[in-house]
Amino acid sequence: MSLRNEIMSQAQESQPASAQNKGGKKLRSEMNLIWVDLEMTGLDPETDRIIEVAVVVTDANLNVLAEGPVYAIHQSDAVLNGMDAWNKGTHGRSGLIDRVKASNITEAMAEDALIDFLIDYVPRGKSPMCGNTICQDRRFMAKTMPRLEAFFHYRNLDVSTLKELARRWKPELIDGFKKQQKHTALADIMESIDELKYYREHFIKV
């Protein structure tokens, strides 16, 4: 099995054959948005490691164009055993720890595959990095997936900014969006997209 096929066989979602919709229209655009989420062993990029990564591409209006591959990143038992109780419990209940132990995908392998996937949808350097508290994901990505981090524009689209503004300017909105707190990469991305749609409708009112 080739390295590329091995990587793709371990992804939860497969890369589509081409970046086209059913009508054959090309979906690649510099206005598309790349959403990303990482699950990590902790909060410090100097000592903790990435254990899961996922990406989703939407158009400018937040319609999902493609769900990218989802990778569990192999880490040693020593790294996993070093997690605190919250991370062990959360990632144990979700099944992520077992997936990480079974995986042979490294950060570099996932990085290559994700760049290969994203280039069909967004030109290099055009999309901000989109997500929730995305600066934290960016810190980890810059440390162990620097080429993927460099694929994004230097700006971030952080849904948590709107959450903090709503908390101060229109606090009655905060309880209107309930998060499931699944703490798996793809589920967290989809929740971030839905949360931004909520603020667009009730707060920004575009």
Phi and psi in degrees as a GROMACS rama.xvg file:
@    title "Ramachandran Plot"
@    xaxis  label "Phi"
@    yaxis  label "Psi"
@TYPE xy
-69.61  160.978  SER-2
-60.275  -42.9384  LEU-3
-62.1645  -45.1452  ARG-4
-64.906  -36.1025  ASN-5
-63.674  -42.7006  GLU-6
-62.1556  -48.4619  ILE-7
-66.866  -30.7649  MET-8
-68.4614  -21.1525  SER-9
-96.3014  -0.85189  GLN-10
-80.6101  147.626  ALA-11
-73.5655  -32.8091  GLN-12
-122.935  137.322  GLU-13
-89.2462  149.507  SER-14
-67.9513  132.701  GLN-15
-64.9721  156.483  PRO-16
-64.1124  -35.2806  ALA-17
-155.891  156.859  SER-18
-85.4075  71.2383  ALA-19
-135.64  149.909  GLN-20
-87.0558  -176.013  ASN-21
-64.258  -25.5257  LYS-22
-84.8023  2.41053  GLY-23
86.6125  2.91468  GLY-24
-75.064  133.349  LYS-25
-65.9834  137.188  LYS-26
-99.5335  -5.36156  LEU-27
-70.8267  129.491  ARG-28
-158.555  144.052  SER-29
-73.5833  -9.05162  GLU-30
-89.8273  -9.31018  MET-31
-64.2632  156.227  ASN-32
-117.356  134.878  LEU-33
-102.925  120.352  ILE-34
-101.895  138.313  TRP-35
-139.271  148.812  VAL-36
-144.63  138.742  ASP-37
-116.865  143.479  LEU-38
-107.356  135.364  GLU-39
-127.18  167.978  MET-40
-79.5011  -11.5782  THR-41
-177.187  -161.91  GLY-42
-106.925  -4.56155  LEU-43
-105.739  110.549  ASP-44
-66.082  -14.1824  PRO-45
-79.0012  -26.1175  GLU-46
-124.216  -21.9689  THR-47
-99.0578  168.02  ASP-48
-132.541  157.283  ARG-49
-75.9766  134.742  ILE-50
-120.218  -10.7438  ILE-51
-155.973  144.855  GLU-52
-142.394  140.643  VAL-53
-143.999  153.757  ALA-54
-134.381  150.946  VAL-55
-136.692  140.539  VAL-56
-109.535  128.921  VAL-57
-119.187  164.267  THR-58
-81.3573  -176.378  ASP-59
-65.2057  -20.1255  ALA-60
-98.0476  13.4022  ASN-61
74.1233  18.6502  LEU-62
-81.1354  129.59  ASN-63
-70.1675  124.301  VAL-64
-95.4144  -36.635  LEU-65
-161.762  137.748  ALA-66
-96.4951  120.651  GLU-67
-77.8003  178.482  GLY-68
-60.8377  148.964  PRO-69
-114.684  122.28  VAL-70
-117.192  128.285  TYR-71
-83.9716  127.348  ALA-72
-97.4543  123.734  ILE-73
-64.3826  134.715  HIS-74
-135.151  155.942  GLN-75
-69.8211  161.65  SER-76
-60.1199  -34.7721  ASP-77
-62.6956  -41.6737  ALA-78
-65.0505  -46.5284  VAL-79
-66.1907  -38.278  LEU-80
-68.6338  -19.9982  ASN-81
-81.8483  -4.24549  GLY-82
-67.8693  152.249  MET-83
-77.1839  176.087  ASP-84
-62.5552  -38.564  ALA-85
-62.4259  -48.0603  TRP-86
-66.4144  -41.6732  ASN-87
-60.8035  -43.3562  LYS-88
-68.3699  -47.1709  GLY-89
-64.0299  -50.1861  THR-90
-78.0334  -20.9041  HIS-91
-71.6887  -45.855  GLY-92
-64.6767  -34.0711  ARG-93
-77.281  -12.6853  SER-94
87.4835  0.415795  GLY-95
-66.9949  -38.7008  LEU-96
-59.1404  -43.4394  ILE-97
-63.6967  -39.0709  ASP-98
-65.8132  -38.8722  ARG-99
-64.2537  -43.326  VAL-100
-64.5634  -35.3222  LYS-101
-81.2703  -17.8577  ALA-102
-78.2453  151.172  SER-103
-119.525  20.406  ASN-104
-85.3712  128.148  ILE-105
-94.8335  169.546  THR-106
-56.8626  -43.4128  GLU-107
-65.5295  -39.1676  ALA-108
-65.4696  -45.0319  MET-109
-64.5627  -39.6867  ALA-110
-57.9972  -48.4818  GLU-111
-60.0851  -46.2292  ASP-112
-66.9329  -38.0353  ALA-113
-70.7101  -39.6641  LEU-114
-62.0172  -42.6604  ILE-115
-60.9208  -37.4266  ASP-116
-69.9982  -47.279  PHE-117
-69.3599  -31.1192  LEU-118
-62.3897  -21.7324  ILE-119
-74.7122  -15.6427  ASP-120
-114.711  -30.339  TYR-121
-142.585  130.161  VAL-122
-62.9853  151.454  PRO-123
-58.1543  135.038  ARG-124
80.8955  9.96613  GLY-125
-103.776  -38.7353  LYS-126
-86.8222  134.392  SER-127
-64.7124  160.819  PRO-128
-81.2339  119.812  MET-129
-109.224  139.735  CYS-130
163.359  -159.702  GLY-131
-113.095  127.764  ASN-132
48.1035  49.3472  THR-133
-70.8576  -18.2822  ILE-134
-61.7308  -31.3258  CYS-135
-67.9014  -44.2182  GLN-136
-60.9789  -39.4844  ASP-137
-65.2733  -37.1312  ARG-138
-60.9639  -45.5738  ARG-139
-67.4142  -40.4601  PHE-140
-64.8182  -41.0136  MET-141
-62.1944  -29.2887  ALA-142
-77.7598  -46.5207  LYS-143
-120.97  -8.3663  THR-144
-134.59  58.6225  MET-145
-64.5789  -31.0289  PRO-146
-71.4084  -35.1238  ARG-147
-68.4571  -41.9017  LEU-148
-59.5515  -39.2337  GLU-149
-73.1704  -14.8836  ALA-150
-68.0056  -25.7786  PHE-151
-84.8757  159.591  PHE-152
-63.5337  158.105  HIS-153
-72.2881  -13.8194  TYR-154
-83.0998  157.539  ARG-155
-115.573  148.558  ASN-156
-113.435  99.4681  LEU-157
-109.077  112.652  ASP-158
-62.2045  -28.2266  VAL-159
-65.5915  -20.9574  SER-160
-62.1204  -47.1423  THR-161
-65.032  -37.1391  LEU-162
-60.5453  -44.4505  LYS-163
-68.4173  -36.9171  GLU-164
-67.2941  -43.1645  LEU-165
-62.7903  -37.8076  ALA-166
-59.0278  -33.2768  ARG-167
-93.4161  -35.0049  ARG-168
-100.963  -27.2802  TRP-169
-149.761  67.0045  LYS-170
-62.55  -20.229  PRO-171
-65.6413  -14.697  GLU-172
-79.6355  -22.8343  LEU-173
-60.253  -40.8115  ILE-174
-80.2158  -2.26543  ASP-175
-78.701  -14.878  GLY-176
-122.288  114.804  PHE-177
-100.637  123.447  LYS-178
-89.0259  144.504  LYS-179
-83.5673  -20.3704  GLN-180
56.2106  46.2771  GLN-181
-75.8419  -27.7891  LYS-182
57.3034  41.0659  HIS-183
-119.491  147.924  THR-184
-60.5989  -50.2956  ALA-185
-66.7096  -42.9109  LEU-186
-61.4144  -39.6817  ALA-187
-66.8936  -37.2189  ASP-188
-63.072  -49.9851  ILE-189
-61.1483  -35.3099  MET-190
-68.0996  -37.5176  GLU-191
-64.5879  -41.169  SER-192
-62.3992  -45.6442  ILE-193
-63.3918  -36.8388  ASP-194
-66.2779  -40.7978  GLU-195
-65.229  -37.7797  LEU-196
-60.4112  -39.4317  LYS-197
-62.2917  -47.1364  TYR-198
-69.2265  -32.9626  TYR-199
-61.0724  -41.7031  ARG-200
-75.2704  -41.1031  GLU-201
-105.068  -17.7041  HIS-202
-117.156  -56.1295  PHE-203
-74.6861  -40.3498  ILE-204
56.6584  56.7549  LYS-205
